[in-house]
């Protein structure tokens, strides 16, 4: 709670020039919560905290890894990490934006990485009803995150982002239940059908992939 207030205060001051003290809510902040912390990132160069968080979480997964992400366009290194997790027996499932996404170029860029994930055994669902905007991460039913961070270069290196990281079984269980519920409104991408898409879609995928670092 206190960390979240701190993130808000810093962002408020940057945006408005006014100092926010948080006195109205500090009195209600409690410490009787699960082990949790805020990951706050700003535009930077070099090694990024968000990248380290994602890389270590994927590398540490032993049984299952469920990711919901609105604009899922990771670079080659993260694709390799996800593939390696699947090859060592981790149940890797991705729920990403579907045809109703509001940023279609990000979806096409994500398609450029589908083949490598299919080959490793990663399963991918695309959300159907409307624009997907959730960003959640659940590892082994214990380690979780919920926040604003997409799995793309814009979130990892260019934007101000905030993600709540939680080490708590019941919290992770709730997220896994929500993940399962969301899959009922999604379609699993079939690797063979995906490979037989029209040539125009392959060209669009290739073009979008060229600007992945800008997404």
DRENNUTOR-276692 format. One record per residue: x, y, z of N, C-alpha, C, O in turn. Coordinates in steps of 0.2 Angstrom, whole numbers, plus 5000, padded with zeros to 4 digits. Layout:
R  npx  npy  npz capx capy capz  cpx  cpy  cpz  opx  opy  opz
R    X    Y    Z    X    Y    Z    X    Y    Z    X    Y    Z
...
END
This chain:
R  npx  npy  npz capx capy capz  cpx  cpy  cpz  opx  opy  opz
R 5004 4994 5000 5000 5000 5000 5004 5006 5000 5003 5011 4996
R 5009 5006 5005 5014 5012 5005 5018 5013 4999 5019 5019 4996
R 5020 5008 4996 5024 5008 4989 5019 5011 4984 5022 5015 4980
R 5013 5009 4984 5009 5011 4978 5007 5018 4979 5007 5022 4974
R 5006 5021 4985 5005 5028 4987 5011 5032 4984 5011 5037 4982
R 5017 5029 4986 5024 5032 4984 5024 5033 4976 5026 5038 4973
R 5022 5028 4972 5022 5028 4965 5017 5034 4963 5019 5038 4958
R 5011 5034 4966 5006 5039 4964 5009 5046 4965 5008 5050 4961
R 5012 5047 4971 5014 5053 4973 5020 5056 4968 5019 5062 4966
R 5024 5051 4966 5029 5053 4961 5027 5055 4954 5028 5060 4951
R 5022 5051 4952 5019 5052 4945 5015 5059 4946 5015 5062 4941
R 5011 5060 4951 5007 5066 4952 5011 5072 4951 5009 5077 4948
R 5017 5072 4955 5021 5078 4956 5024 5079 4949 5025 5085 4947
R 5026 5074 4945 5029 5075 4939 5024 5078 4934 5026 5082 4929
R 5018 5075 4934 5013 5078 4929 5010 5084 4931 5008 5088 4926
R 5009 5086 4937 5006 5092 4939 5010 5098 4942 5008 5104 4942
R 5016 5096 4944 5020 5101 4948 5018 5102 4955 5021 5106 4958
R 5013 5098 4957 5011 5099 4964 5013 5093 4969 5014 5087 4966
R 5015 5095 4975 5018 5090 4979 5012 5086 4983 5008 5089 4986
R 5012 5080 4982 5006 5076 4985 5009 5072 4991 5014 5068 4990
R 5006 5073 4997 5009 5070 5003 5006 5063 5005 5009 5059 5008
R 5000 5062 5003 4996 5056 5004 4994 5056 5012 4992 5050 5014
R 4994 5061 5015 4992 5061 5022 4984 5058 5023 4983 5055 5028
R 4980 5059 5018 4973 5057 5019 4972 5049 5019 4967 5047 5021
R 4977 5046 5016 4977 5039 5015 4982 5035 5019 4981 5029 5021
R 4987 5038 5021 4992 5035 5025 4990 5032 5032 4992 5026 5034
R 4985 5035 5035 4982 5032 5041 4979 5026 5040 4978 5022 5045
R 4977 5024 5034 4973 5018 5033 4977 5013 5030 4975 5007 5029
R 4984 5014 5029 4988 5009 5026 4990 5004 5031 4991 5006 5037
R 4990 4997 5030 4991 4992 5034 4997 4988 5032 4998 4988 5026
R 5000 4984 5036 5005 4980 5034 5004 4972 5034 5008 4968 5032
R 4997 4971 5036 4995 4964 5036 4993 4961 5029 4987 4959 5028
R 4998 4961 5025 4996 4958 5018 5002 4953 5016 5007 4952 5020
R 5000 4950 5010 5005 4945 5008 5012 4948 5006 5012 4954 5005
R 5017 4944 5005 5023 4947 5003 5023 4950 4996 5021 4947 4991
R 5023 4957 4996 5022 4960 4989 5027 4966 4989 5029 4969 4994
R 5027 4969 4983 5031 4974 4981 5030 4978 4975 5027 4974 4970
R 5031 4984 4974 5030 4987 4968 5036 4988 4963 5041 4990 4966
R 5035 4986 4957 5041 4987 4952 5039 4993 4948 5034 4993 4944
R 5043 4998 4949 5041 5005 4945 5047 5006 4940 5053 5006 4942
R 5045 5007 4934 5051 5008 4929 5050 5015 4925 5044 5017 4924
R 5055 5018 4923 5055 5024 4919 5060 5023 4913 5064 5018 4913
R 5059 5027 4908 5063 5026 4902 5071 5026 4904 5073 5030 4908
R 5074 5021 4901 5081 5021 4903 5085 5017 4897 5082 5015 4893
R 5092 5017 4898 5096 5013 4894 5099 5008 4897 5100 5008 4904
R 5102 5002 4894 5105 4997 4897 5101 4992 4900 5095 4991 4898
R 5103 4989 4905 5099 4984 4909 5093 4987 4912 5094 4992 4916
R 5087 4984 4911 5081 4987 4914 5078 4982 4919 5078 4976 4918
R 5076 4985 4925 5073 4981 4930 5067 4977 4928 5066 4971 4930
R 5063 4980 4923 5057 4976 4920 5060 4970 4917 5057 4964 4917
R 5065 4970 4913 5068 4965 4909 5070 4959 4914 5069 4953 4913
R 5074 4961 4919 5076 4957 4924 5071 4953 4928 5071 4947 4929
R 5065 4957 4929 5060 4954 4933 5057 4948 4928 5055 4943 4931
R 5055 4950 4922 5052 4945 4917 5057 4939 4916 5055 4933 4916
R 5063 4940 4915 5068 4935 4913 5069 4930 4919 5069 4924 4918
R 5069 4933 4925 5070 4929 4931 5064 4925 4933 5064 4919 4935
R 5058 4928 4932 5052 4924 4933 5051 4918 4928 5049 4913 4930
R 5053 4919 4922 5052 4914 4917 5057 4909 4918 5055 4903 4918
R 5063 4911 4920 5069 4906 4921 5067 4902 4927 5069 4896 4928
R 5064 4905 4932 5062 4901 4938 5056 4897 4938 5055 4893 4943
R 5052 4897 4933 5046 4893 4933 5048 4886 4932 5053 4884 4928
R 5044 4881 4936 5046 4874 4936 5040 4870 4934 5041 4865 4931
R 5034 4873 4935 5028 4868 4933 5023 4872 4928 5022 4869 4923
R 5021 4878 4929 5017 4882 4925 5018 4889 4925 5021 4892 4930
R 5017 4892 4919 5018 4899 4918 5012 4902 4914 5011 4900 4908
R 5008 4906 4917 5002 4908 4913 5003 4916 4913 5003 4919 4918
R 5002 4918 4906 5003 4925 4905 4997 4928 4901 4996 4925 4896
R 4995 4933 4904 4990 4937 4900 4993 4944 4898 4995 4947 4903
R 4993 4946 4892 4996 4952 4890 4993 4955 4884 4992 4952 4879
R 4991 4961 4885 4987 4964 4879 4991 4965 4873 4989 4964 4867
R 4997 4968 4873 5001 4969 4867 5008 4965 4868 5013 4967 4871
R 5008 4959 4866 5013 4954 4867 5018 4954 4861 5016 4950 4856
R 5023 4957 4861 5028 4958 4856 5035 4957 4859 5039 4962 4858
R 5037 4952 4862 5043 4951 4865 5049 4951 4860 5048 4949 4854
R 5055 4952 4862 5061 4952 4857 5063 4944 4857 5060 4940 4861
R 5068 4943 4853 5070 4936 4852 5073 4933 4858 5072 4927 4859
R 5076 4937 4863 5078 4934 4869 5073 4931 4874 5073 4926 4876
R 5067 4935 4874 5062 4933 4878 5058 4927 4875 5056 4922 4878
R 5058 4927 4868 5055 4921 4865 5059 4915 4866 5056 4909 4868
R 5065 4915 4866 5070 4910 4868 5069 4907 4875 5069 4901 4876
R 5068 4912 4880 5067 4910 4887 5060 4906 4888 5060 4901 4891
R 5055 4909 4884 5048 4905 4885 5049 4898 4882 5046 4894 4884
R 5052 4898 4876 5053 4892 4873 5057 4887 4877 5055 4881 4877
R 5062 4889 4880 5066 4885 4884 5062 4882 4890 5063 4877 4892
R 5058 4887 4893 5054 4885 4899 5049 4879 4896 5048 4874 4900
R 5046 4880 4891 5042 4874 4888 5045 4868 4887 5043 4862 4888
R 5051 4868 4884 5055 4862 4883 5057 4859 4889 5058 4852 4889
R 5058 4862 4895 5060 4859 4901 5054 4856 4905 5054 4854 4911
R 5048 4857 4902 5042 4854 4905 5037 4858 4908 5032 4856 4911
R 5038 4865 4907 5034 4870 4910 5028 4871 4906 5028 4871 4900
R 5022 4871 4909 5016 4872 4905 5015 4879 4904 5013 4883 4908
R 5017 4882 4898 5017 4889 4896 5011 4890 4892 5010 4888 4887
R 5007 4895 4895 5001 4897 4891 5001 4904 4891 5002 4908 4896
R 4999 4907 4885 4999 4914 4884 4992 4916 4881 4989 4913 4877
R 4989 4921 4884 4983 4924 4882 4984 4931 4880 4986 4935 4884
R 4983 4932 4873 4985 4939 4870 4979 4942 4867 4974 4939 4866
R 4980 4948 4864 4975 4951 4861 4973 4948 4854 4977 4945 4851
R 4967 4948 4853 4964 4945 4847 4962 4949 4841 4965 4955 4841
R 4957 4947 4837 4955 4952 4831 4952 4959 4833 4952 4963 4829
R 4950 4959 4840 4947 4965 4842 4952 4970 4845 4950 4975 4848
R 4958 4968 4845 4963 4973 4848 4963 4980 4845 4961 4981 4839
R 4965 4985 4849 4965 4992 4847 4972 4994 4844 4972 4999 4841
R 4977 4989 4844 4983 4991 4841 4985 4984 4837 4988 4980 4839
R 4983 4985 4831 4983 4979 4827 4991 4977 4825 4993 4972 4823
R 4995 4983 4824 5002 4982 4822 5005 4978 4827 5010 4974 4826
R 5004 4979 4834 5007 4975 4839 5005 4967 4838 5009 4963 4840
R 4999 4966 4837 4996 4959 4836 5000 4956 4830 5002 4950 4830
R 5001 4959 4824 5005 4957 4819 5012 4955 4820 5015 4950 4818
R 5015 4960 4824 5022 4959 4826 5022 4953 4831 5027 4949 4830
R 5017 4952 4835 5017 4946 4839 5017 4939 4835 5020 4934 4837
R 5013 4940 4830 5013 4934 4825 5020 4932 4822 5021 4926 4821
R 5024 4936 4822 5031 4935 4819 5035 4930 4824 5039 4927 4822
R 5032 4930 4830 5036 4925 4835 5032 4919 4837 5034 4915 4841
R 5026 4918 4834 5022 4912 4835 5025 4906 4833 5025 4901 4837
R 5028 4905 4828 5031 4899 4825 5036 4896 4830 5036 4890 4831
R 5041 4900 4833 5046 4898 4837 5043 4895 4844 5045 4890 4846
R 5037 4898 4846 5034 4896 4852 5030 4890 4851 5030 4885 4855
R 5027 4889 4845 5023 4883 4844 5028 4877 4844 5027 4872 4846
R 5034 4878 4840 5039 4873 4840 5041 4870 4847 5043 4864 4847
R 5041 4875 4852 5044 4873 4858 5038 4870 4863 5040 4867 4868
R 5032 4870 4860 5026 4868 4864 5023 4873 4868 5018 4871 4872
R 5024 4879 4867 5020 4885 4870 5013 4885 4867 5012 4885 4861
R 5008 4886 4871 5001 4886 4869 4999 4894 4869 5000 4897 4874
R 4995 4896 4864 4993 4903 4863 4986 4903 4862 4983 4900 4858
R 4983 4908 4866 4976 4909 4865 4975 4916 4863 4979 4921 4866
R 4970 4918 4859 4969 4925 4857 4962 4927 4859 4957 4923 4858
R 4961 4932 4863 4955 4934 4866 4950 4937 4861 4952 4941 4856
R 4944 4935 4861 4939 4936 4856 4934 4942 4857 4933 4946 4852
R 4931 4942 4863 4925 4947 4863 4926 4954 4862 4922 4958 4858
R 4932 4957 4864 4934 4964 4864 4941 4965 4865 4945 4960 4865
R 4943 4971 4866 4950 4973 4867 4952 4970 4874 4949 4971 4879
R 4958 4966 4873 4961 4964 4880 4965 4969 4882 4970 4972 4878
R 4965 4971 4889 4970 4976 4891 4973 4973 4898 4977 4977 4901
R 4972 4967 4900 4975 4965 4906 4982 4963 4905 4985 4961 4900
R 4986 4964 4910 4993 4962 4911 4995 4958 4917 4996 4961 4922
R 4994 4951 4917 4995 4947 4923 5000 4942 4921 5001 4940 4915
R 5003 4939 4926 5009 4934 4926 5008 4930 4932 5009 4932 4938
R 5008 4923 4931 5007 4919 4937 5012 4913 4936 5012 4910 4930
R 5016 4912 4941 5022 4907 4940 5021 4902 4946 5021 4903 4952
R 5019 4895 4944 5019 4890 4948 5014 4891 4954 5015 4888 4959
R 5009 4894 4952 5003 4895 4957 5006 4899 4964 5003 4898 4969
R 5011 4903 4963 5014 4906 4969 5016 4913 4968 5015 4918 4972
R 5020 4914 4963 5023 4921 4961 5019 4924 4956 5018 4921 4950
R 5016 4930 4957 5012 4933 4952 5013 4941 4951 5017 4944 4955
R 5010 4944 4946 5011 4951 4945 5005 4953 4942 5002 4950 4937
R 5003 4959 4943 4997 4963 4940 4999 4970 4939 5002 4973 4944
R 4999 4973 4933 5001 4980 4933 4999 4983 4926 4995 4981 4922
R 5003 4988 4924 5002 4991 4917 5007 4989 4912 5007 4991 4906
R 5012 4984 4914 5017 4983 4909 5016 4978 4904 5014 4972 4906
R 5016 4980 4898 5015 4975 4892 5022 4972 4891 5027 4974 4893
R 5022 4966 4887 5028 4962 4886 5030 4965 4879 5031 4961 4874
R 5032 4971 4879 5035 4974 4873 5040 4979 4874 5041 4981 4880
R 5044 4981 4870 5049 4986 4871 5047 4993 4874 5051 4996 4878
R 5041 4995 4871 5039 5001 4874 5038 5001 4881 5039 5006 4885
R 5035 4996 4884 5034 4995 4891 5040 4994 4895 5041 4997 4900
R 5045 4990 4892 5051 4988 4896 5056 4994 4896 5060 4995 4900
R 5056 4998 4890 5061 5003 4890 5059 5010 4889 5063 5015 4891
R 5053 5012 4887 5051 5018 4885 5046 5022 4889 5046 5028 4890
R 5042 5018 4893 5036 5020 4896 5037 5020 4904 5042 5017 4906
R 5034 5025 4908 5033 5024 4915 5028 5018 4916 5022 5019 4914
R 5030 5013 4920 5025 5008 4921 5026 5006 4929 5031 5007 4932
R 5020 5003 4931 5020 5000 4938 5017 4994 4938 5012 4992 4935
R 5020 4989 4942 5018 4982 4942 5018 4980 4949 5023 4980 4953
R 5013 4977 4952 5013 4974 4958 5015 4967 4958 5012 4963 4955
R 5020 4965 4962 5023 4958 4962 5021 4955 4969 5022 4958 4974
R 5018 4949 4969 5015 4946 4975 5018 4939 4975 5017 4935 4970
R 5020 4937 4981 5022 4930 4982 5017 4928 4987 5018 4928 4994
R 5011 4924 4985 5006 4922 4989 5002 4917 4985 4999 4919 4980
R 5001 4911 4988 4997 4906 4985 4990 4908 4984 4988 4907 4978
R 4986 4910 4989 4979 4912 4987 4978 4917 4982 4973 4917 4978
R 4982 4922 4982 4982 4927 4977 4983 4924 4970 4980 4926 4965
R 4989 4920 4969 4990 4917 4963 4984 4913 4961 4983 4912 4955
R 4981 4909 4965 4976 4905 4964 4970 4909 4961 4967 4906 4956
R 4968 4915 4963 4963 4919 4961 4965 4921 4954 4960 4921 4949
R 4971 4923 4952 4973 4925 4946 4973 4919 4941 4971 4920 4935
R 4974 4913 4943 4974 4907 4939 4967 4905 4937 4965 4903 4931
R 4962 4906 4942 4955 4905 4941 4953 4910 4935 4949 4909 4931
R 4955 4917 4936 4953 4922 4931 4956 4920 4924 4952 4921 4919
R 4962 4918 4924 4965 4916 4918 4961 4910 4914 4960 4911 4908
R 4959 4905 4918 4955 4900 4915 4948 4902 4913 4946 4900 4908
R 4945 4907 4917 4939 4910 4914 4940 4914 4908 4935 4914 4903
R 4945 4917 4907 4946 4921 4901 4948 4917 4895 4946 4919 4890
R 4951 4911 4896 4952 4906 4891 4945 4904 4888 4945 4902 4882
R 4940 4904 4892 4934 4902 4889 4931 4907 4884 4926 4905 4880
R 4934 4913 4884 4932 4918 4879 4937 4919 4874 4937 4924 4871
R 4941 4914 4873 4947 4915 4868 4947 4909 4864 4944 4903 4866
R 4951 4909 4859 4952 4904 4854 4959 4902 4854 4964 4906 4853
R 4961 4895 4855 4968 4893 4855 4970 4893 4847 4967 4891 4843
R 4976 4896 4846 4979 4897 4840 4982 4890 4838 4986 4887 4841
R 4979 4887 4832 4982 4881 4830 4988 4882 4825 4988 4886 4820
R 4993 4878 4827 4999 4880 4823 4999 4878 4816 5002 4882 4812
R 4995 4873 4814 4995 4871 4807 4991 4876 4803 4992 4878 4798
R 4985 4878 4806 4981 4883 4803 4984 4890 4802 4983 4893 4797
R 4988 4891 4807 4992 4898 4807 4997 4898 4801 4998 4903 4798
R 5000 4892 4800 5005 4892 4795 5002 4892 4788 5005 4894 4783
R 4996 4891 4787 4992 4891 4781 4989 4897 4780 4984 4898 4775
R 4990 4903 4783 4987 4909 4782 4988 4912 4775 4993 4910 4772
R 4984 4916 4773 4985 4920 4766 4992 4923 4766 4995 4926 4771
R 4995 4923 4760 5002 4927 4760 5002 4934 4762 5007 4936 4764
R 4996 4937 4761 4996 4944 4763 4997 4945 4770 5000 4950 4773
R 4994 4940 4774 4995 4941 4782 5002 4939 4783 5005 4942 4788
R 5006 4935 4780 5013 4934 4781 5017 4940 4780 5022 4942 4783
R 5015 4944 4774 5019 4950 4773 5017 4955 4778 5022 4959 4780
R 5011 4956 4780 5010 4961 4786 5013 4959 4792 5016 4964 4796
R 5014 4953 4794 5018 4950 4799 5025 4952 4799 5028 4955 4804
R 5028 4951 4793 5035 4953 4792 5036 4961 4793 5041 4963 4796
R 5032 4965 4790 5032 4972 4790 5032 4974 4797 5036 4979 4799
R 5027 4972 4801 5026 4974 4808 5032 4972 4812 5034 4975 4817
R 5035 4966 4811 5041 4964 4815 5046 4968 4814 5051 4969 4819
R 5047 4972 4809 5053 4976 4807 5053 4982 4812 5058 4985 4814
R 5047 4984 4815 5046 4990 4820 5045 4987 4827 5042 4991 4831
R 5046 4981 4828 5045 4978 4835 5048 4983 4841 5044 4984 4846
R 5054 4985 4840 5057 4989 4845 5054 4996 4846 5055 4999 4851
R 5049 4998 4842 5046 5004 4843 5039 5003 4846 5036 5008 4848
R 5037 4997 4847 5030 4995 4849 5030 4996 4857 5024 4994 4860
END
